[in-house]
Structure formats: C-alpha cells, structure tokens
C-alpha cells in the first residue's frame, strides 16, 4: 500500500495499535466482512437453487442481475444520502435492509421471489459499503493508518470467505447462506446501534445529479464504458461457471475461495506495483487480453473440471489487478470528490455485471455451453478496444501516489 503510515506509540507495536480499537470499530469491521461476502456468497448454491426450485440456469443467474443492478443504481445516490443523514443512520438502514431481505430470500417459495429479495439486499449493501470506511476511520484509535489496514483486511477476508461460507452453509441447505447472512448482519446491526456513539465529521453535502454529470468528463466516460464491457467478462466467469463445473456446494465454495484470495491479493499488492512502473492505460492494455485468453481457455476446457478450476483461480488474479487499476484511473481522471467519481463509475460498470449472468446462460442454451465464455471474452476485447481508442484522452490520466485513506476508498470502489 502506498502513502504514509502512522508511527506506533513508543513501546507499542503497530500490530498492537491495530488490535486495540474501540468496540465500535470492531462492530463495523465485522459487518464489513459479511457485507463483502455478499459478492460471492450465492455462487456455490446456484445449482442447488435451480434444482430445488425447478428453476432454469437463466432464472437463477438473475440473482446476480437484480443484486448488481440495484447496487449500481443506488451507488449514484449513496453519497447524497449519507452526507445528509449521517454515517450511523446510513449504516443502520443498510444493515437493516440486508437482514430483512436476506432472511426473506431464505424463506422464499420461488426463484422469482429470491430475485426480488436480492434486489433489496443490493440496496442495503450499497448503503453500508459506501459508508463503512469513513465510519471506521472516524471511530478508530491509534492512528488512521491502523484503522485502514483493519478495513482492508475486512474487505479481503469478506471477498475470499464469502464463497467458502456459502458452500459450507449451502451443503446443509440452499437457504443456509441467506439465513447465515441475516443472523450475522443482525448481530452487526445491534453492535453498531450499541457501540457506535457518533457519526463523526459529516462530509460536505453533494448534489443528487453530481455522479451523472461526472460521466461527461471524457476520461471518466471512456473508463466507465470500458468497465461496463470488462464487467461482462468478470461476471461470466464468476456467475456462469458454477453450472459447467458440476461440483457440489463445498466444491464450488473452495474453488471460488481460491478465486477470492487471488483477487484480494493482487488488488492490494500487485496492482500498485504495476502502476508504479508503467502508465495505467498500459497495465489495462496488458491485463485485458489476459482475461480474454482466460475466458477462451475456460471455453476450450469446459469439459475438464481441473481445467475450469485453474481458469477460475487465474481469472481471480487478473481481475484483482484490473479492478484496482480501473478504479485508480477513474479517481485520477477528475478533480471531483472520490465519492462522486466512484458513484458514477460504479453505477455504469455494474450494468455490465447485471447483464452478463442471464445473457451467458441464454447463450449457453441457444448455442453451446462454451459459447458463454466466448461471449465474455468478446466483451473483454470490446473493453480493450475502448481503452485503445481512448488512448489520447487517457494519456492525461496520471495515477499519483495516494494516502492510505484514498487507497482504501479505491479498493472499496473496485471490489464492492
């Protein structure tokens, strides 16, 4: 991570400073782990839901679509809301929505009902994630750097453990991950209500239309458009692969645990090393073909369980770099507040994530199972073309060393 680190107190190690935090910080950090679990939590149970509720793969893929679509749209407005009602209220509303809709999804009698409840879950997740970092930093002791390390650990842990927990609970019943999330988030909600005594410094209120207006900035528009197509490839790999893999819930959980670990590690450690040595647009131009090749390989190896597992894990390594570099470029493309630039970018890119899962399932039915991966690879190639066509605009984007708080904001925007 770049940027200055806080100096530990004399006679006290930095790790001790990180661990000696107020209860409010631990409450928000624990809830953050569960919130980021939501990204891959349902992956291992998609085949089980399809079998138990007599749903088609296309219908079950809409569990991603409703979640991502609502999350993306909500991202346009979360900074506007939290800057007016405060962090604590925003966190509690977000958590309450996740508890309500996760429990409802576990009780749902049909896949259509789960699709609707996942949409409500996406709204709650957007409200919580957009506010958690600022809350942890505001409530922490021992320096801002220690609080940010704790937050990044929660982010990485949630992304990695989400599929594994989904597989573990899903091996009991497909409802398990939903009930587990509801219980954990209810505990987080109570803990935040009890221990978080203050909102901290309230940010300057932002205009409701600020994220939409931000898309008029040429570099931001190019990056958001490229990210829309890139996210199609991302979610083809993440959301479609459980069906051709043919593993049980635990097998899928371990597979996507490897994916999540790879994504978390490269997003935090590898991406900054690459952008320190070459322009961001060159990193994107190098990594996007790798992702396209990985998706093509998945199509060619679709009948090989081992081959597909390798493609998933390798894809996680590439996706971690791409997520972070895209987001760093977005933050450096404009002088607007990071919350505004992040909202505009995330709102657009999640559209690709919403489109990809059902589109991949339909293409698999209409053409062939491997065609879904070729569709994802084609979308990533389109993203590459957009980056290359916008080279002149992106040449003006220079990623400057960020302090740790800004870096954590970027990782949230990249991986939410």
C-alpha positions in Angstrom: 0.0 0.0 0.0 1.2 3.5 -0.8 1.2 6.5 1.4 2.4 7.4 4.8 1.9 5.0 7.7 1.2 6.3 11.2 4.0 5.8 13.7 3.3 3.4 16.5 3.4 4.8 20.0 6.7 4.2 21.9 6.9 0.8 23.4 3.8 -0.3 21.5 3.9 -2.3 18.2 1.9 -1.3 15.2 0.0 -4.6 15.3 -0.9 -3.9 18.9 -2.3 -0.5 17.8 -4.4 -2.2 15.2 -5.9 -4.7 17.7 -6.6 -2.1 20.4 -9.6 -0.5 18.8 -12.9 0.7 20.2 -15.8 -1.7 20.1 -17.5 0.4 17.5 -14.6 -0.2 15.1 -14.7 -3.9 15.6 -18.5 -3.9 15.1 -18.3 -2.0 11.7 -15.3 -4.1 10.6 -17.1 -7.4 11.4 -20.1 -6.2 9.5 -17.9 -5.2 6.6 -16.6 -8.7 6.3 -20.1 -10.0 6.0 -21.1 -7.3 3.5 -18.3 -8.1 1.2 -19.1 -11.8 1.5 -22.3 -11.0 -0.4 -20.3 -10.7 -3.7 -19.7 -14.5 -3.9 -21.9 -15.9 -1.3 -24.6 -17.3 -3.7 -22.1 -18.7 -6.2 -21.9 -22.2 -4.6 -25.7 -22.6 -4.2 -26.8 -21.6 -7.7 -27.1 -25.2 -9.0 -28.9 -26.2 -5.7 -31.4 -23.4 -6.1 -32.1 -24.3 -9.7 -32.7 -28.0 -8.7 -34.7 -27.3 -5.6 -37.0 -24.7 -7.1 -37.2 -26.1 -10.6 -35.6 -23.0 -12.0 -33.6 -22.7 -15.2 -29.9 -21.5 -15.0 -31.1 -18.3 -16.6 -33.6 -17.7 -13.8 -31.0 -18.4 -11.1 -28.5 -16.1 -12.8 -30.9 -13.3 -12.2 -30.0 -13.5 -8.6 -26.8 -11.6 -9.6 -28.7 -9.3 -12.0 -31.2 -7.9 -9.5 -28.5 -7.5 -6.8 -26.0 -5.8 -9.1 -28.5 -3.6 -10.9 -29.9 -2.2 -7.8 -26.5 -1.8 -6.2 -25.3 0.1 -9.3 -28.2 2.4 -9.4 -28.1 3.0 -5.7 -24.4 3.9 -6.0 -25.4 7.1 -7.8 -27.3 8.3 -4.7 -25.5 6.9 -1.6 -23.1 9.8 -1.2 -26.0 12.2 -1.5 -27.9 10.4 1.3 -25.1 9.7 3.7 -23.9 13.3 3.5 -27.3 14.4 4.7 -28.4 11.9 7.3 -25.0 10.9 8.7 -22.9 7.7 8.7 -24.6 5.9 11.6 -28.1 6.1 10.2 -26.9 5.2 6.7 -25.1 2.1 8.1 -28.1 1.0 10.2 -30.5 1.4 7.3 -28.2 -0.6 5.0 -27.8 -3.3 7.6 -31.5 -3.5 8.4 -32.3 -3.9 4.7 -29.7 -6.7 4.3 -31.1 -8.5 7.3 -34.7 -8.2 6.1 -34.1 -9.3 2.5 -31.5 -12.0 3.2 -34.0 -13.6 5.7 -36.8 -13.2 3.2 -34.7 -14.8 0.5 -34.2 -17.9 2.7 -38.0 -18.1 3.2 -38.8 -17.5 -0.5 -41.0 -20.2 -2.1 -39.8 -19.5 -5.7 -36.8 -18.3 -7.5 -38.7 -15.2 -8.7 -39.2 -14.2 -5.1 -35.5 -14.6 -4.3 -34.6 -12.4 -7.3 -36.8 -9.7 -5.9 -35.3 -10.0 -2.4 -31.8 -10.0 -3.7 -32.6 -6.6 -5.2 -33.4 -5.2 -1.8 -30.2 -6.9 -0.5 -28.2 -4.9 -3.1 -29.7 -1.6 -1.9 -28.7 -2.4 1.7 -25.2 -3.4 0.6 -24.7 -0.2 -1.4 -25.7 1.9 1.6 -23.5 0.0 4.0 -20.3 -0.3 1.9 -20.4 3.4 0.8 -20.2 4.5 4.5 -18.2 1.8 6.3 -14.7 3.1 5.6 -15.3 6.6 6.8 -17.0 5.3 9.9 -14.1 3.0 10.9 -11.6 5.8 10.3 -13.6 8.3 12.3 -14.1 5.9 15.3 -10.6 4.3 15.4 -7.8 4.9 17.9 -4.1 4.6 17.3 -4.0 6.5 14.0 -5.8 6.4 10.7 -3.3 4.0 9.1 -4.1 1.2 11.5 -7.8 1.7 11.0 -7.4 1.5 7.2 -5.3 -1.7 7.5 -8.1 -3.2 9.6 -10.7 -2.2 7.0 -8.7 -3.6 4.1 -8.3 -6.8 6.0 -12.1 -7.0 6.4 -12.6 -6.3 2.7 -10.1 -9.0 1.6 -11.4 -11.5 4.1 -15.0 -11.0 3.0 -14.3 -11.4 -0.7 -12.3 -14.6 0.0 -14.5 -16.2 2.6 -17.9 -15.4 1.0 -17.9 -18.4 -1.4 -16.5 -20.7 1.2 -19.2 -19.8 3.7 -21.7 -20.1 1.0 -20.5 -23.6 0.2 -20.4 -24.6 3.8 -23.9 -23.4 4.7 -25.2 -24.4 1.2 -24.1 -28.0 1.8 -26.7 -28.1 4.6 -29.5 -26.4 2.5 -29.6 -23.8 -0.2 -31.3 -21.5 2.3 -28.3 -21.7 4.6 -26.2 -18.8 3.2 -29.2 -16.5 3.3 -30.1 -17.2 6.9 -26.5 -17.1 7.9 -26.1 -13.7 6.4 -29.3 -12.4 8.1 -28.1 -13.6 11.5 -24.6 -12.2 11.2 -25.8 -8.8 9.9 -28.4 -8.7 12.7 -25.6 -9.1 15.2 -23.7 -6.3 13.4 -26.7 -4.1 13.4 -27.2 -4.5 17.2 -23.5 -3.9 17.8 -23.3 -0.7 15.7 -26.5 0.6 17.4 -25.0 0.0 20.8 -21.3 0.8 20.4 -21.2 3.5 17.6 -21.9 6.6 19.6 -21.2 9.3 16.9 -21.4 9.9 13.2 -18.0 11.6 13.1 -17.4 14.5 10.8 -20.2 14.7 8.2 -19.0 15.3 4.7 -19.9 18.2 2.5 -23.4 17.5 1.0 -23.2 16.5 -2.6 -25.7 17.3 -5.4 -28.1 14.5 -6.3 -27.1 14.7 -10.0 -23.3 15.1 -9.4 -22.4 11.4 -10.4 -24.4 11.7 -13.6 -22.8 14.9 -14.6 -19.4 13.4 -13.9 -19.8 11.0 -16.8 -19.5 13.9 -19.2 -15.7 14.1 -18.3 -14.1 12.4 -21.3 -11.6 10.2 -19.5 -14.2 9.1 -16.9 -16.6 8.3 -19.7 -14.1 6.2 -21.5 -13.1 4.2 -18.4 -16.7 3.7 -17.4 -17.7 2.4 -20.8 -14.7 0.0 -20.9 -15.5 -1.2 -17.4 -19.1 -2.0 -18.4 -17.8 -4.5 -21.0 -15.0 -5.7 -18.8 -17.5 -6.5 -16.1 -19.4 -8.7 -18.5 -16.3 -10.9 -18.7 -15.9 -10.7 -14.9 -19.4 -12.0 -14.1 -19.4 -14.6 -16.9 -16.5 -16.2 -15.1 -18.0 -15.7 -11.6 -21.7 -16.3 -12.1 -21.9 -18.8 -15.0 -19.0 -21.2 -14.1 -20.8 -23.0 -11.2 -23.1 -24.7 -13.8 -20.5 -26.3 -16.1 -18.2 -27.1 -13.1 -20.8 -29.6 -11.8 -19.4 -29.6 -8.3 -21.3 -29.8 -5.0 -21.7 -26.7 -2.8 -18.5 -27.3 -0.9 -16.5 -28.0 -4.1 -17.8 -24.7 -5.5 -17.1 -22.9 -2.3 -13.4 -24.0 -2.2 -13.0 -23.1 -5.9 -14.3 -19.6 -5.5 -12.4 -19.2 -2.3 -9.3 -19.6 -4.4 -10.7 -17.0 -6.8 -11.4 -14.6 -3.9 -8.0 -15.0 -2.4 -6.3 -14.3 -5.7 -8.5 -11.2 -6.3 -7.8 -9.8 -2.9 -4.0 -10.3 -3.0 -3.4 -8.9 -6.5 -5.8 -5.9 -5.9 -3.9 -4.8 -2.8 -0.3 -5.8 -3.6 0.3 -6.4 -7.3 -1.8 -3.6 -8.9 0.2 -0.8 -7.1 3.5 -2.4 -8.1 2.4 -2.4 -11.8 1.1 1.2 -11.8 4.3 2.4 -10.2 6.3 1.1 -13.1 4.1 1.9 -16.1 1.1 4.1 -17.1 -2.3 2.7 -16.0 -3.6 2.5 -19.6 -0.7 0.2 -20.5 -1.5 -2.0 -17.5 -5.1 -2.2 -18.7 -3.9 -3.0 -22.3 -1.8 -5.8 -21.0 -4.2 -7.4 -18.5 -7.4 -7.2 -20.6 -6.0 -9.7 -23.2 -5.0 -12.0 -20.4 -8.6 -12.0 -19.1 -9.9 -12.6 -22.6 -7.5 -15.5 -23.1 -8.5 -17.0 -19.7 -12.2 -16.9 -20.8 -11.3 -18.6 -24.1 -9.4 -21.2 -22.2 -12.4 -21.8 -20.0 -14.5 -22.4 -23.1 -12.0 -24.8 -24.5 -11.6 -26.7 -21.2 -15.3 -26.7 -20.3 -15.4 -30.4 -20.0 -12.4 -30.5 -17.7 -13.1 -29.9 -14.0 -9.5 -29.3 -13.2 -9.0 -27.0 -16.2 -12.0 -24.9 -15.3 -10.9 -24.6 -11.6 -7.5 -23.3 -12.8 -9.2 -20.8 -15.1 -11.3 -19.5 -12.2 -8.3 -19.0 -9.9 -6.1 -17.5 -12.6 -9.0 -15.2 -13.5 -9.2 -14.0 -9.9 -5.5 -13.0 -10.1 -6.1 -11.0 -13.2 -9.4 -9.5 -12.0 -7.8 -8.1 -8.9 -5.3 -6.1 -10.9 -7.9 -4.9 -13.4 -10.4 -3.9 -10.7 -7.9 -1.7 -8.8 -6.2 -0.2 -11.9 -9.6 0.8 -13.4 -10.7 2.4 -10.2 -7.4 4.2 -9.6 -7.6 5.6 -13.1 -11.2 6.8 -12.5 -10.1 8.5 -9.3 -7.2 10.2 -11.1 -9.3 11.3 -14.2 -11.1 14.1 -12.4 -10.8 16.6 -9.6 -14.2 15.7 -8.3 -14.5 14.2 -4.8 -13.7 10.5 -4.8 -17.2 9.6 -3.7 -18.7 11.3 -6.7 -16.3 9.7 -9.2 -16.7 6.3 -7.6 -20.5 6.6 -7.7 -20.6 7.5 -11.4 -18.1 4.7 -12.4 -19.7 2.0 -10.2 -23.2 2.9 -11.5 -22.1 2.2 -15.1 -19.9 -0.8 -14.6 -22.5 -2.7 -12.5 -24.7 -2.6 -15.6 -22.3 -5.0 -17.2 -22.4 -7.2 -14.2 -26.2 -7.2 -14.3 -26.3 -8.1 -18.0 -23.7 -10.9 -18.0 -25.1 -13.8 -15.9 -28.5 -14.3 -17.6 -27.0 -13.5 -21.1 -24.4 -16.1 -20.6 -27.0 -18.7 -19.5 -29.2 -17.9 -22.5 -26.2 -18.1 -24.9 -25.3 -21.5 -23.4 -28.8 -22.8 -24.2 -29.1 -21.3 -27.7 -25.6 -22.1 -29.0 -23.4 -24.2 -26.8 -22.2 -24.2 -23.1 -18.7 -23.0 -24.1 -20.2 -20.1 -26.2 -20.9 -18.3 -22.9 -17.2 -18.0 -22.2 -16.5 -16.8 -25.8 -19.2 -14.1 -25.3 -17.4 -13.0 -22.1 -14.1 -12.9 -24.0 -15.6 -10.9 -26.8 -16.9 -8.3 -24.3 -13.5 -8.0 -22.7 -12.0 -7.4 -26.2 -14.5 -4.6 -26.7 -13.3 -3.1 -23.4 -9.7 -3.3 -24.8 -10.8 -1.6 -28.0 -12.4 1.2 -26.0 -9.2 1.7 -23.9 -7.0 1.8 -27.0 -9.4 4.1 -28.9 -9.4 6.4 -25.8 -5.6 6.4 -25.5 -5.2 10.1 -26.2 -7.7 11.0 -23.5 -6.3 8.5 -21.0 -2.7 9.7 -21.6 -3.7 12.7 -19.4 -4.6 10.4 -16.5 -1.6 10.2 -14.2 -2.0 8.0 -11.1 -0.4 9.8 -8.3 0.7 8.2 -5.0 -2.4 8.2 -2.7 -2.5 8.3 1.0 -3.9 5.2 2.7 -7.4 6.5 3.1 -7.7 7.3 -0.6 -6.3 3.9 -1.5 -8.8 2.2 0.7 -11.6 4.2 -0.9 -10.3 2.9 -4.3 -10.3 -0.7 -3.2 -13.9 -0.3 -1.9 -15.0 1.1 -5.3 -13.1 -1.6 -7.1 -14.3 -4.6 -5.2 -17.8 -3.6 -4.0 
